[in-house]
């Protein structure tokens, strides 16, 4: 048995949740925050049998795409202002960060 923990951008979370339900996978969905942009994320915890891991990974890849986004940099407070860029910068966001962990058991009541 495996526990799949997938951290995805909020923009992809509803699409991923719908796809998991469509393919009859149950998941626990948690609101999380992180990354250097301090943006909202959603973390999915999915318990599956070993042979189901590849299918869940495919579903995550199909529904969580990376994209480019313009972000306004935060001005340095007390830091070195020489490296500060005062205009928006394009960065790649989205996609998914996925962890697959072995577990002894999980139960659904």
N, C-alpha and C positions, 0 to 999 in steps of 0.2 A: 504494500500500500504506500501511497505517496501523498504528501501535502504539497500542493502547488500554491505558491504565494506570488501573485502578480500585481505589481504596482503600475497603474496606468494613469494617463492624464484624464481629468474630469470629462473632457470633450469626448473621450472614447468610452467612458464607463457605461452609459446606457446601451450603446450598441453592443458592447461585449456582454453585458448582462442578458440582453435579449437573445443573443446567439447561444449563450450557455444554456438558457432555459429551452430554447428551440431544440437543442441536441440532448436535452434531458440530463444536464449536469447541474448539480446544486452547488451554490456558492454562498459564502458569507461575505458581505460587502461592507467595507469600513471606509469612512471619510478620513483621509490623511493629508498631511502637508509636508512638503519637502523640496529638496533640490535647491540649486543656487538661485532659482527665480522665486522661491517661497510660494509657489503656485499650488492650488488645490489638486490633489491626486485622489484616486480611489484604489484601495487595496482589496483584492479578491483573495479569499482563502478557499481552496477547492480540494476536497478529499476525493481521491480516485484510486482505482486498482492500477497496478503497474502497467497493464496493457492499454490503459486509457490515456496515459500521459501524452503520447504523441498526438492524439486527436485533440486534446485540450490545447496543446501548444499550437497546433494549426489554427484553431479557433481564435486564439489570442493574436497570432500573427495577422490573420485576416481582418481583424476588427480594431487593431491598435496601430495606427500608422504614424510615423514621424512626419513632422511638417516644420516649415520655417516660420518664425515669428519675430517681429520687431519688438525689442524691449528697451525701455529707457533705463540706463545704468543708474545705480544709486551713487550719489556723491560720497566721497570718502570723508569720514568724520575723524579728524585727527591723524589720518593716514597720509600717505604720500600722494599728493595731488598731481604729480608729474605724469602718472600713468592714467589719470582719469580722462575718459572720453565723454564729452558733454552732449553727444547726440545718440539717437537710438541705434542699436546694433542688432543685426539679424542673427538669430541663434536657432539651432535645431531643437525642437521640443516634441513631446509625444512618444509614441512607441510604447514599449513595456519593459519593465525590469522584472524578470521571473526567477523565482527560486523553487527548486524541486527538492523536497526533503523526505527521507524515509520516515515512516511512522509505523508503530506497532498495530494500531487500530484506530478506527473512528466509528462513532455511532450516531445515527440520526433517529430522533424520537418524534 
